[in-house]
Amino acid sequence: MTSLDTRPLIASHPRPSRHPAALPSAAPYRPDDFDIAIVGLGYVGLPTALAYHHAGARVLGVEISPARIEAIRAGHVDLLPSDLVRLEETEGDPMFTVTSDAALLRRANAVIVCVPTPVDHHLVPDLTILQSACADVVANAVPGQIIMLTSTSYVGCTEDLLLTPLAERGLIAGENISVAFSPERIDPGNGSIEHEFVPRVVGGATPSCELRAAAVLSRYTASVHRVDSLAAAEMTKLLENTFRAVNIALANEVADICRELGVPVTTVIDAAATKPYGFMPFLPGPGVGGHCIPCDPHYLLWQLKERRVAAPMITQAMNEIAARPARVVERAAHVLSDAGMGVAGTRVLIVGVSYKADVADLRESPALEIIEGLERRGAVVGYLDPLCPQARLSDGRIVETVRDPSGFDPALVIVHTRHHELDLTWIDERHLVLDASYRELAVPRRFTL
Ligand SMILES: NC(=O)c1ccc[n+]([C@@H]2O[C@H](COP(=O)([O-])OP(=O)(O)OC[C@H]3O[C@@H](n4cnc5c(N)ncnc54)[C@H](O)[C@@H]3O)[C@@H](O)[C@H]2O)c1
């Protein structure tokens, strides 16, 4: 890996200018030009950059965060073991460059944007990061490039943030530049299917953009499915994650029904999943986290609100999902109460605080809300998570993982996320266990939500 950090990190990201920059002259490409530039080296961008590098491409990674660049250089990043090996392979390799300097994008043949698209506290899409990244990309675009957006966003986003501003600079899609949208489908922490074998969907601004984008993706991925518009590709991603959200909400509801009826929900789901068609298993849980399910459907709902279009099923699913952590707190209080204990003053240990197994990602993790909800009721709360040594709560407090769970001596253990490396052999009959992960923990005194 080489570094081109020759100027202050912050200075490489000016606010977008209202005055379009002059159109750069036709690509004066040099031999050290980059095949692919990835903007944003996070959970999506870094594995993508490594996949391209592994496929023999000369890769430029543009990353705004100095801390992230440091972490990548030091190898202290949350990646699958196979991607950590690939990261090691970039060491000292001129084919892999990481920089904060967006001006280097001018030297890339293809530019792929992978920056976050979160929602704010009111669940309204926060587009500021994406707008800023796209403004950098547009300001540094050169004729002949292909620019591909992969961040999840609303339908029409690629047109608003790339196509139109590029045209204002005289860069016309299908004529002297290519523009496409290809939703990212990576599943951090899931090593069962390699990134390269997850098919990519792509739509271009014009048929020639679509073809060129498909060729860029085919450089590292085995299968590309082309759709005939940017909007269809954008909507595909929104459908995928809305589908997940609705089905997770349904699985949660079925879990509640099963508990009421005294039927083990996982037995029922496993049995239904033997049907070879018409059923896809989703597991209930303590809520959803990460950067997709809690956020993406809100991009669709937000867009529909402007058009006064209701989407009651999606809205209901998102409400149910959002209420799930509070339900865990309620259920914890019931379990304690049935055992003759109150919440106030009782020691509760949350096991696994990241939003899913085998990743260190705490974004939107239900565990944080559960910790805060229990603390509001006076519980003494600790957590155990070897992947997340620290966690920041919504009031800014930093809390640290318990090292010795037996020493913490919890009356109640809430199993939130089960990392493969988590040792739970210390749980014995002294502990009440609320298994919010529904992973059929074989421990005494286990309760589900
Ligand atoms: N994380 C997932 O599991 C996942 C899966 C599929 C799709 N997605 C989508 O992919 C997109 C990226 O998500 P992520 O999880 O990788 O986010 P992330 O927060 O892990 O990484 C984004 C990176 O972009 C950097 N960045 C922000 N602004 C920048 C700029 N102007 N220039 C250069 N770098 C910049 C950030 O510092 C960060 O390192 C989102 O739209 C998300 O919805 C995420």
The ligand as an SDF file (V2000), in Angstrom:
LIG
                    3D

 44 48  0  0  0  0  0  0  0  0999 V2000
  -22.3240   -1.7260    5.9780 N   0  0  0  0  0  0  0  0  0  0  0  0
  -23.0820   -2.5510    5.2750 C   0  0  0  0  0  0  0  0  0  0  0  0
  -23.3380   -3.6860    5.6700 O   0  0  0  0  0  0  0  0  0  0  0  0
  -23.6510   -2.1420    3.9320 C   0  0  0  0  0  0  0  0  0  0  0  0
  -24.1160   -3.1270    3.0620 C   0  0  0  0  0  0  0  0  0  0  0  0
  -24.6210   -2.7450    1.8320 C   0  0  0  0  0  0  0  0  0  0  0  0
  -24.6970   -1.4080    1.4990 C   0  0  0  0  0  0  0  0  0  0  0  0
  -24.2570   -0.4580    2.3720 N   0  0  0  0  0  0  0  0  0  0  0  0
  -24.3380    0.9400    1.9600 C   0  0  0  0  0  0  0  0  0  0  0  0
  -23.0280    1.3510    1.5720 O   0  0  0  0  0  0  0  0  0  0  0  0
  -22.8010    2.7200    1.9210 C   0  0  0  0  0  0  0  0  0  0  0  0
  -21.5500    2.8390    2.7560 C   0  0  0  0  0  0  0  0  0  0  0  0
  -21.7560    2.1840    3.9900 O   0  0  0  0  0  0  0  0  0  0  0  0
  -20.5760    1.7350    4.9350 P   0  0  0  0  0  0  0  0  0  0  0  0
  -21.1770    0.7880    5.9310 O   0  0  0  0  0  0  0  0  0  0  0  0
  -19.3940    1.2870    4.1600 O   0  0  0  0  0  0  0  0  0  0  0  0
  -20.2090    3.0890    5.6520 O   0  0  0  0  0  0  0  0  0  0  0  0
  -18.9420    3.3350    6.6010 P   0  0  0  0  0  0  0  0  0  0  0  0
  -19.3290    4.4020    7.5390 O   0  0  0  0  0  0  0  0  0  0  0  0
  -18.4340    2.0430    7.1420 O   0  0  0  0  0  0  0  0  0  0  0  0
  -17.8130    3.8660    5.6110 O   0  0  0  0  0  0  0  0  0  0  0  0
  -17.8800    5.0180    4.8800 C   0  0  0  0  0  0  0  0  0  0  0  0
  -16.5060    5.6360    4.7960 C   0  0  0  0  0  0  0  0  0  0  0  0
  -16.5960    6.7700    3.9330 O   0  0  0  0  0  0  0  0  0  0  0  0
  -15.7680    7.7840    4.4690 C   0  0  0  0  0  0  0  0  0  0  0  0
  -16.1710    9.0650    3.8920 N   0  0  0  0  0  0  0  0  0  0  0  0
  -17.2200    9.8520    4.2230 C   0  0  0  0  0  0  0  0  0  0  0  0
  -17.2610   10.9440    3.4460 N   0  0  0  0  0  0  0  0  0  0  0  0
  -16.2210   10.8500    2.5780 C   0  0  0  0  0  0  0  0  0  0  0  0
  -15.7390   11.6640    1.5270 C   0  0  0  0  0  0  0  0  0  0  0  0
  -16.3360   12.8070    1.2070 N   0  0  0  0  0  0  0  0  0  0  0  0
  -14.6320   11.2690    0.8670 N   0  0  0  0  0  0  0  0  0  0  0  0
  -14.0020   10.1190    1.1850 C   0  0  0  0  0  0  0  0  0  0  0  0
  -14.4200    9.3000    2.1890 N   0  0  0  0  0  0  0  0  0  0  0  0
  -15.5190    9.6510    2.8680 C   0  0  0  0  0  0  0  0  0  0  0  0
  -15.9770    7.6580    5.9610 C   0  0  0  0  0  0  0  0  0  0  0  0
  -14.9400    8.2790    6.6820 O   0  0  0  0  0  0  0  0  0  0  0  0
  -16.0100    6.1450    6.1260 C   0  0  0  0  0  0  0  0  0  0  0  0
  -14.7340    5.6070    6.3940 O   0  0  0  0  0  0  0  0  0  0  0  0
  -24.0700    3.1770    2.6220 C   0  0  0  0  0  0  0  0  0  0  0  0
  -24.9180    3.8340    1.7210 O   0  0  0  0  0  0  0  0  0  0  0  0
  -24.7190    1.8850    3.0720 C   0  0  0  0  0  0  0  0  0  0  0  0
  -26.1310    2.0130    3.1500 O   0  0  0  0  0  0  0  0  0  0  0  0
  -23.7160   -0.7980    3.5700 C   0  0  0  0  0  0  0  0  0  0  0  0
  1  2  1  0
  2  3  2  0
  2  4  1  0
  4  5  1  0
  4 44  2  0
  5  6  2  0
  6  7  1  0
  7  8  2  0
  8  9  1  0
  8 44  1  0
  9 10  1  0
  9 42  1  0
 10 11  1  0
 11 12  1  0
 11 40  1  0
 12 13  1  0
 13 14  1  0
 14 15  2  0
 14 16  1  0
 14 17  1  0
 17 18  1  0
 18 19  2  0
 18 20  1  0
 18 21  1  0
 21 22  1  0
 22 23  1  0
 23 24  1  0
 23 38  1  0
 24 25  1  0
 25 26  1  0
 25 36  1  0
 26 27  1  0
 26 35  1  0
 27 28  2  0
 28 29  1  0
 29 30  1  0
 29 35  2  0
 30 31  1  0
 30 32  2  0
 32 33  1  0
 33 34  2  0
 34 35  1  0
 36 37  1  0
 36 38  1  0
 38 39  1  0
 40 41  1  0
 40 42  1  0
 42 43  1  0
M  CHG  2   8   1  16  -1
M  END
$$$$
